[in-house]
């Protein structure tokens, strides 16, 4: 069987510095693009997983505009920050660090969602060795093995893709996408918040809430957030 040839991260990093890439090393621009790509790729992977295991399409997005989910973006960001300096360490160290980092991110995202909106998008209470239904041992192990894949393949591939973005385009495009993601996150939070208010039969009190009622009624929100439970 032919072995997978992973990208050479050292060679990619050398090229980043030689070309004075806008996203060299692990600077702000690189971290944003890792976050942005993670938001997108996570939705793609989970959607395909749903198709394979449940044999039907189900929305796995976390934002109302585009195929993005902040949980995966923050997960990718945490992996980059937490594992970057372990890329030359033994696999066991990477697995352990990945399991801890992934579990912390998943737990915090679940807790924040429940505190802010009173909703949950996943519940592992029925699985063994879970913590408040937010994380469980099996998925923590998945995070650990994902960390190996991240260090050897995902991060180097991301770095290689980002390196192809011309410097004259990279910085302004980063700021445009950052503004878009902030706006998208704000509007998504407003839509979910208004959805919660409608459940309490509260009428709209301003123009934004009326906009949400007109454009994001309950039926549409249920399709966007198919797994969300109150």
C-alpha positions as CSV (number, residue, x, y, z in Angstrom):
1,X,0.0,0.0,0.0
2,X,1.3,3.4,-1.0
3,X,2.0,5.6,2.0
4,X,0.4,9.0,2.2
5,X,2.9,11.7,1.4
6,X,2.3,14.6,3.8
7,X,3.3,18.1,2.9
8,X,6.7,19.2,4.3
9,X,5.7,21.9,6.8
10,X,9.4,23.0,7.2
11,X,9.7,23.6,3.5
12,X,6.4,25.5,3.5
13,X,7.5,27.7,6.4
14,X,10.8,28.4,4.6
15,X,8.9,29.5,1.5
16,X,6.6,31.7,3.7
17,X,9.6,33.6,5.0
18,X,11.5,33.7,1.6
19,X,8.5,35.2,-0.1
20,X,7.6,37.4,2.9
21,X,4.1,36.0,2.8
22,X,1.4,38.0,4.6
23,X,0.5,34.9,6.6
24,X,3.9,33.6,7.5
25,X,4.5,31.6,10.7
26,X,1.5,31.7,13.1
27,X,0.7,35.4,12.8
28,X,-2.8,37.0,13.0
29,X,-3.5,36.5,9.3
30,X,-2.5,32.9,9.3
31,X,-4.7,32.3,12.4
32,X,-7.7,34.0,10.8
33,X,-7.5,31.9,7.7
34,X,-7.1,28.7,9.7
35,X,-10.3,29.8,11.6
36,X,-12.2,30.7,8.4
37,X,-11.2,27.5,6.6
38,X,-12.0,25.4,9.7
39,X,-15.5,27.0,9.9
40,X,-16.1,25.8,6.3
41,X,-14.4,22.4,6.2
42,X,-16.0,21.3,9.5
43,X,-19.5,21.8,8.0
44,X,-18.5,19.9,4.8
45,X,-17.1,17.0,6.8
46,X,-20.0,16.7,9.2
47,X,-22.6,17.0,6.4
48,X,-20.9,14.2,4.5
49,X,-20.8,12.1,7.7
50,X,-24.5,12.7,8.2
51,X,-25.1,11.6,4.6
52,X,-23.1,8.4,5.1
53,X,-24.5,7.4,8.5
54,X,-28.1,8.8,8.4
55,X,-28.5,8.6,4.6
56,X,-30.1,12.1,4.3
57,X,-29.0,15.7,4.2
58,X,-29.2,17.7,7.4
59,X,-28.0,21.2,7.9
60,X,-24.9,21.4,10.2
61,X,-24.2,25.1,9.8
62,X,-23.9,27.4,12.8
63,X,-24.4,30.8,11.0
64,X,-27.3,32.0,8.9
65,X,-25.2,33.2,6.0
66,X,-23.1,30.5,4.3
67,X,-21.8,27.0,5.2
68,X,-19.9,28.0,8.3
69,X,-19.9,26.8,11.9
70,X,-17.9,28.7,14.5
71,X,-17.4,25.6,16.7
72,X,-15.1,24.1,14.0
73,X,-13.4,27.4,13.4
74,X,-12.6,27.8,17.1
75,X,-11.6,24.1,17.2
76,X,-9.1,24.7,14.3
77,X,-7.8,27.8,16.0
78,X,-7.3,26.0,19.3
79,X,-5.5,23.1,17.5
80,X,-3.2,25.5,15.7
81,X,-2.3,27.4,18.8
82,X,-2.0,24.4,21.0
83,X,-0.3,21.9,18.7
84,X,2.0,24.2,16.6
85,X,4.9,23.8,19.0
86,X,4.3,20.0,19.3
87,X,4.6,19.3,15.6
88,X,8.0,17.7,16.2
89,X,7.0,15.8,19.3
90,X,6.0,12.1,19.7
91,X,2.5,11.1,18.5
92,X,1.4,10.2,22.1
93,X,2.1,13.8,23.2
94,X,0.1,15.2,20.3
95,X,-2.8,12.8,20.9
96,X,-3.0,13.7,24.6
97,X,-2.8,17.4,23.9
98,X,-5.4,17.2,21.1
99,X,-7.8,15.3,23.3
100,X,-7.6,17.9,26.0
101,X,-7.8,20.9,23.6
102,X,-10.7,19.5,21.6
103,X,-12.7,18.5,24.8
104,X,-12.2,22.0,26.3
105,X,-13.3,23.7,23.1
106,X,-16.4,21.4,22.8
107,X,-17.3,21.9,26.5
108,X,-17.0,25.7,26.4
109,X,-19.0,26.0,23.1
110,X,-21.8,23.9,24.6
111,X,-21.8,25.8,27.8
112,X,-21.8,29.2,26.2
113,X,-24.6,28.3,23.8
114,X,-26.8,27.0,26.7
115,X,-26.1,30.1,28.9
116,X,-26.7,32.6,26.1
117,X,-29.6,31.0,24.3
118,X,-30.9,28.2,26.5
119,X,-30.3,25.7,23.7
120,X,-28.1,22.7,23.0
121,X,-26.9,21.4,19.7
122,X,-25.4,18.1,21.0
123,X,-26.0,16.0,24.1
124,X,-23.9,13.0,25.0
125,X,-25.8,12.1,28.2
126,X,-26.6,8.7,26.8
127,X,-23.0,7.9,26.1
128,X,-20.6,6.4,28.7
129,X,-18.0,8.5,30.4
130,X,-19.6,11.8,29.6
131,X,-19.3,15.1,31.4
132,X,-22.7,16.9,31.8
133,X,-23.6,15.6,28.3
134,X,-21.2,18.2,26.8
135,X,-18.2,15.9,26.1
136,X,-17.4,12.2,26.4
137,X,-14.4,10.0,26.4
138,X,-15.0,8.5,22.9
139,X,-15.2,11.9,21.2
140,X,-12.2,13.1,23.3
141,X,-10.2,10.3,21.8
142,X,-11.5,11.3,18.3
143,X,-10.1,14.8,19.0
144,X,-6.8,13.2,20.0
145,X,-6.4,11.2,16.8
146,X,-7.7,14.3,14.8
147,X,-4.7,16.1,16.4
148,X,-2.3,13.7,14.7
149,X,-4.0,14.3,11.4
150,X,-4.0,18.0,12.0
151,X,-0.2,18.1,12.7
152,X,0.8,15.9,9.9
153,X,-1.7,16.8,7.2
154,X,-4.4,19.4,7.8
155,X,-2.3,22.2,9.1
156,X,0.4,21.8,6.4
157,X,-2.2,21.6,3.7
158,X,-3.9,24.8,5.0
159,X,-0.6,26.6,5.2
160,X,0.2,25.5,1.6
161,X,-3.2,26.8,0.4
162,X,-2.8,30.1,2.2
163,X,0.7,30.5,0.8
164,X,-0.9,30.6,-2.7
165,X,-2.8,33.8,-1.9
166,X,-0.9,36.8,-3.3
167,X,0.3,39.3,-0.7
168,X,-1.5,42.2,-2.4
169,X,-4.8,40.3,-2.0
170,X,-4.3,38.5,1.3
171,X,-4.3,41.3,3.8
172,X,-7.3,43.2,2.4
173,X,-9.3,40.0,1.8
174,X,-8.6,38.9,5.4
175,X,-10.1,42.1,6.8
176,X,-13.2,41.9,4.4
177,X,-13.8,38.3,5.5
178,X,-13.2,39.2,9.2
179,X,-15.9,41.9,9.0
180,X,-18.2,39.5,7.2
181,X,-17.8,36.8,9.9
182,X,-18.4,39.3,12.7
183,X,-21.5,40.5,11.0
184,X,-22.6,37.0,10.2
185,X,-22.1,36.0,13.9
186,X,-24.0,39.0,15.1
187,X,-27.0,38.4,12.8
188,X,-27.0,34.7,13.6
189,X,-27.1,35.5,17.4
190,X,-29.9,38.0,16.8
191,X,-31.9,35.4,14.8
192,X,-31.5,32.7,17.4
193,X,-32.3,35.2,20.2
194,X,-35.4,36.3,18.4
195,X,-36.4,32.7,17.8
196,X,-36.2,32.2,21.6
197,X,-38.4,35.3,22.2
198,X,-41.0,34.0,19.8
199,X,-41.2,30.8,21.8
200,X,-42.2,33.1,24.7
201,X,-44.7,34.8,22.5
202,X,-42.9,38.1,22.8
203,X,-43.7,40.6,20.0
204,X,-40.8,42.4,18.1
205,X,-39.7,45.6,19.8
206,X,-37.5,47.1,17.1
207,X,-36.7,47.1,13.4
208,X,-34.0,44.3,13.7
209,X,-36.4,42.0,15.6
210,X,-39.1,42.6,13.0
211,X,-36.6,41.9,10.2
212,X,-35.8,38.6,11.9
213,X,-39.5,37.7,12.2
214,X,-40.0,38.4,8.5
215,X,-36.9,36.7,7.1
216,X,-36.1,34.0,9.7
217,X,-39.4,32.6,11.0
218,X,-39.5,29.4,13.1
219,X,-39.7,27.1,10.1
220,X,-36.6,28.5,8.4
221,X,-34.7,28.5,11.7
222,X,-35.6,24.8,12.3
223,X,-34.1,23.9,8.9
224,X,-30.9,25.9,9.5
225,X,-30.4,24.6,13.0
226,X,-31.8,21.1,12.6
227,X,-30.1,19.7,15.7
228,X,-30.8,22.5,18.1
229,X,-33.0,21.6,21.1
230,X,-34.6,23.9,23.7
